[in-house]
Each structure stands twice: as C-alpha cells, then as structure tokens.
Amino acid sequence: MTEVNKQRFYKKLAVTGLAFTLVGAGTLGLHSLNFTGEPTVASAAAETYTTTANLNIRSGPSTSNAIIATVKQGTQLT
C-alpha cells in the first residue's frame, strides 16, 4: 500500500468510526429523553389527575382483556 492509500484508508476508518459513535450515542440518548411532555414515573407519582372520560381497568394490556373495574369520568386519581 502506498503512503497516500494508507492515509485515505485511515481517514475513512476514522470518519466511519466517528459516524458510528455519533449515531450510537444519539440513539442511546434518545431513549432517555421525554419528547411527549408526559411526566416521568417519579413525578407522576406526586401528581393528581382527573379522568376526562370513563376509564376501563383491564386484566391485561389489550382491549380484548376483560374489564375488571371502571373509573368514572371526573374522578381524581393520584
């Protein structure tokens, strides 16, 4: 390999490594950001919320799961 080819190779290697580092760090960092404006778990525990509609409490995370309780509209929850 000539000296010019070595320099190109190392330059490409450095740029590729930097790109992967930035993309990886950015992707990992996005998971910790809160884009929705919703409170975090810690702050949500100290807040009071009022239901704006009847709220079904289900036995699982799907609407196909059975309703085990209903919280009426206007109820305040902490």
C-alpha positions in Angstrom: 0.0 0.0 0.0 1.4 3.4 -0.9 1.6 6.2 1.7 -1.3 8.0 0.0 -3.5 4.9 0.1 -2.7 4.4 3.8 -3.7 8.0 4.6 -7.0 7.6 2.7 -7.7 4.3 4.5 -7.0 5.7 7.9 -9.0 8.8 7.2 -12.0 6.7 6.0 -11.6 4.4 9.1 -11.6 7.4 11.4 -14.6 9.1 9.8 -16.6 5.8 9.8 -15.8 5.2 13.5 -16.8 8.7 14.4 -20.1 8.3 12.4 -20.9 5.1 14.2 -20.1 6.6 17.6 -22.3 9.6 16.9 -25.2 7.6 15.7 -24.9 5.1 18.5 -24.6 7.8 21.2 -27.6 9.7 19.7 -29.7 6.6 19.5 -29.0 5.6 23.1 -29.5 9.2 24.3 -32.9 9.4 22.6 -34.3 6.7 24.9 -33.7 8.8 28.0 -35.4 11.9 26.5 -39.1 12.6 27.1 -40.4 14.1 23.9 -44.1 13.6 24.8 -44.2 16.1 27.6 -45.6 13.4 29.9 -44.3 13.3 33.5 -41.7 10.8 34.4 -42.7 7.9 36.8 -41.2 9.7 39.8 -43.0 13.0 39.2 -46.2 11.2 38.1 -46.5 9.6 41.5 -46.8 13.0 43.1 -49.4 14.4 40.7 -53.1 14.4 40.8 -55.0 13.7 37.5 -58.7 14.0 36.7 -60.3 11.5 34.3 -61.9 13.1 31.3 -63.9 10.0 30.3 -64.8 6.7 31.9 -61.6 4.7 32.3 -61.7 0.9 32.0 -59.2 -1.0 34.1 -58.5 -4.3 32.4 -56.9 -7.6 33.4 -54.2 -7.1 30.7 -52.8 -4.5 28.3 -55.2 -5.2 25.4 -58.8 -4.1 24.8 -59.6 -7.8 24.3 -58.8 -8.4 28.0 -61.7 -8.4 30.5 -62.7 -5.1 32.2 -62.2 -5.6 36.0 -63.2 -2.0 37.1 -64.3 1.3 35.6 -63.2 4.7 37.0 -66.0 7.2 36.3 -65.4 10.5 34.4 -64.3 13.3 36.7 -62.6 11.1 39.3 -59.4 12.5 40.7 -56.5 10.0 40.8 -53.0 10.3 42.4 
